[in-house]
Amino acid sequence: MDIHDEASIKSAISDPSVAVLFAESLANPDGNVSDLSMLSRLAHDAGIPLVIDNTMATPAMCRPGDFGADIIIYSTTKFLSGHGNAMGGAVIDMGKFNWQESRGYPALTEPDPAYHGITFAETFGEYGYITYCHASALRDLGTTLSPFHAFLTLSGIETLPLRMRQHNENAQKVAEFLDQHDKVDHVSWAGLPSSPYHHLAKTYLKGGFGSVFTFTLKNGYDEGVALVQSCNLISHLANIGDTRSLIIHPASTTHRQLTAEQRQKAGVGDGVVRLSIGLEHADDIIADLAAALASLNG
Ligand SMILES: *Cc1c(COP(=O)(O)O)cnc(C)c1O
C-alpha cells in the first residue's frame, strides 16, 4: 500500500476488519517520510488508532504523538541503544485513543476471564492498552528485555541527541557526494531538495533528515554486490543505527526471496544499495565509498 495515497488508504481502512493504521514516520530503507497528520485524520475518521514505527527518526527527530499518533513503537536495537550491541523494543501508548467508542477491540473492552473479568479499557482508562500489553502480551509471549541489554540501551539513550546530530550531518555529506557521482543514478534521501518527501521531512522531522537511505547504481545487480564487497571502512551488515557505517545490497541479501517485480515495488531494485551512516569522520566514509565506486567496471 502506498502510504502517501490518501484515497487508497481511506478505502483500505474502511474495511471493518482493519484494526489499526500502521506506518513508519521515516521509512526504512529509502528514507521516505509519512504525512502523520493526514494519517491520523484518516485513522480517527475510521475509528482506528494510528500506530507509528518511529525507529528511524527516534524521539530526537520526531514526536509522532504531537501529530496524532496513538501508539508509537521502537526497535531500540537501532539508534536508541545506538552501538549495535543490544536488542530490544519499546511500545509507547499516548493514552488518548478511546477503545470503547471505536471499531471493536474486545481484548480491551470486554471482560477478561484470565484477569477475574476486568475490562482493561474501563479499569485502567488511559492506561488500558499499555496495561494489557504488560499483563497479557508480555506475560504470555515472554518478550522481556535482558537486564544487560536494558543497561546498554539506557546508557545509549543518554547520548541519543548528540549521536543523531552527527549521524545526520554525516549523512548529508555522504548523500550530497553520491548525488553528484556519475555511477549513481539516484539518491533517495529526504534532505535533498529534489526529494518528493523533502517538504514532509521539514514538517515532521527536527534536526536533520535521517542517516539511513538508499541510492541506485546506474548499473544493476552485480555492481551492487561488488560495491558492498569493495568497501573497507563501511561494514557489510543488515543492521541500522550503529555508531559504525553499514552497507547492504538488499536485492542479493535481505530481499532475495522476493521476485524482481516485488523488489522494485518495495523500493529495492537490482541497483539499490542501502546505507546506515555512522559516526566516523565524514571524509573517511566518503573516501571508502569513492574507492569502492571507482573499482566498479560499469
Ligand atoms: C529493525 C527494525 C524493526 C525490527 O526490530 P528488531 O529489533 O530487529 O526486532 C522494526 N522497525 C524498523 C523500522 C526497523 O528498522
The ligand as a MOL file (V3000), in Angstrom:
LIG
                    3D

  0  0  0     0  0            999 V3000
M  V30 BEGIN CTAB
M  V30 COUNTS 15 15 0 0 0
M  V30 BEGIN ATOM
M  V30 1 C 14.8830 -3.3300 12.6810 0
M  V30 2 C 13.5600 -2.7010 12.6410 0
M  V30 3 C 12.4820 -3.3090 13.2740 0
M  V30 4 C 12.6270 -4.6530 13.9890 0
M  V30 5 O 13.3880 -4.5330 15.1200 0
M  V30 6 P 14.1850 -5.7250 15.8430 0
M  V30 7 O 14.8390 -5.0460 16.9760 0
M  V30 8 O 15.1530 -6.2540 14.8160 0
M  V30 9 O 13.1610 -6.7170 16.2100 0
M  V30 10 C 11.2550 -2.6640 13.2300 0
M  V30 11 N 11.1040 -1.4890 12.6030 0
M  V30 12 C 12.1180 -0.8680 11.9700 0
M  V30 13 C 11.8870 0.4300 11.2730 0
M  V30 14 C 13.3770 -1.4500 11.9700 0
M  V30 15 O 14.4010 -0.8440 11.3530 0
M  V30 END ATOM
M  V30 BEGIN BOND
M  V30 1 1 1 2
M  V30 2 1 2 3
M  V30 3 2 2 14
M  V30 4 1 3 4
M  V30 5 2 3 10
M  V30 6 1 4 5
M  V30 7 1 5 6
M  V30 8 2 6 7
M  V30 9 1 6 8
M  V30 10 1 6 9
M  V30 11 1 10 11
M  V30 12 2 11 12
M  V30 13 1 12 13
M  V30 14 1 12 14
M  V30 15 1 14 15
M  V30 END BOND
M  V30 END CTAB
M  END
